């Protein structure tokens, strides 16, 4: 099987085995994966800033928490 230029081999293979809309399906999967990574990075960075501030390694105002213990400083999402 030859892969046309400018088209993903994954999409070409999925279309070859009879899965219509393979390109759109892969685009959605990749978009969801990227959004998941961004969400995890945002969560991790806010928690890291909280820990640093709690250990006096970052400004103290970052270590603020609400009644449930969730960080609420400017570093929190």
C-alpha positions in Angstrom: 0.0 0.0 0.0 1.3 3.4 -0.9 0.7 6.4 1.4 -0.3 9.6 -0.4 1.8 12.7 0.5 0.3 14.9 3.1 -1.9 12.2 4.6 -1.2 10.3 7.8 -0.3 6.6 7.3 -2.7 5.8 10.2 -5.6 7.5 8.5 -4.8 5.8 5.2 -4.6 2.4 6.9 -7.9 2.9 8.8 -9.6 4.1 5.6 -8.2 1.1 3.7 -9.7 -1.4 6.2 -13.0 0.3 5.9 -13.3 2.8 8.7 -14.9 6.0 7.3 -14.0 9.3 8.9 -10.8 8.0 10.3 -9.0 11.3 9.9 -11.7 13.2 11.9 -11.7 10.4 14.5 -7.9 10.6 15.0 -8.0 14.4 15.1 -10.5 14.3 18.0 -8.4 11.7 19.8 -5.3 13.8 19.5 -7.2 17.0 20.6 -8.5 15.3 23.7 -5.1 14.0 24.5 -3.5 17.4 24.2 -6.2 19.0 26.4 -5.7 16.3 29.0 -1.9 17.0 29.1 -2.5 20.7 29.4 -5.0 20.1 32.3 -2.6 17.8 34.1 0.2 20.4 33.7 -2.0 23.2 35.1 -3.0 21.1 38.0 0.6 20.0 38.7 2.1 23.4 38.5 -0.5 24.9 40.9 0.2 22.2 43.4 4.0 22.6 43.0 3.7 26.4 43.6 1.6 25.6 46.7 4.2 23.2 48.1 7.0 25.7 47.4 5.2 28.5 49.1 4.4 26.2 52.1 8.2 25.5 52.4 9.0 29.3 52.2 10.6 28.8 48.8 8.1 31.0 47.0 6.0 34.0 48.1 3.6 33.1 50.9 0.5 34.5 49.3 0.6 31.5 46.9 0.0 29.1 49.7 -3.5 30.3 50.5 -6.2 27.6 50.8 -10.0 27.6 51.1 -12.0 25.7 53.8 -11.6 22.4 51.8 -7.8 22.7 51.6 -7.8 23.7 47.9 -5.1 26.2 46.9 -6.7 29.6 46.1 -3.7 31.8 45.5 -2.9 33.3 42.1 -1.1 30.1 41.1 -4.3 28.0 41.5 -6.4 27.3 38.5 
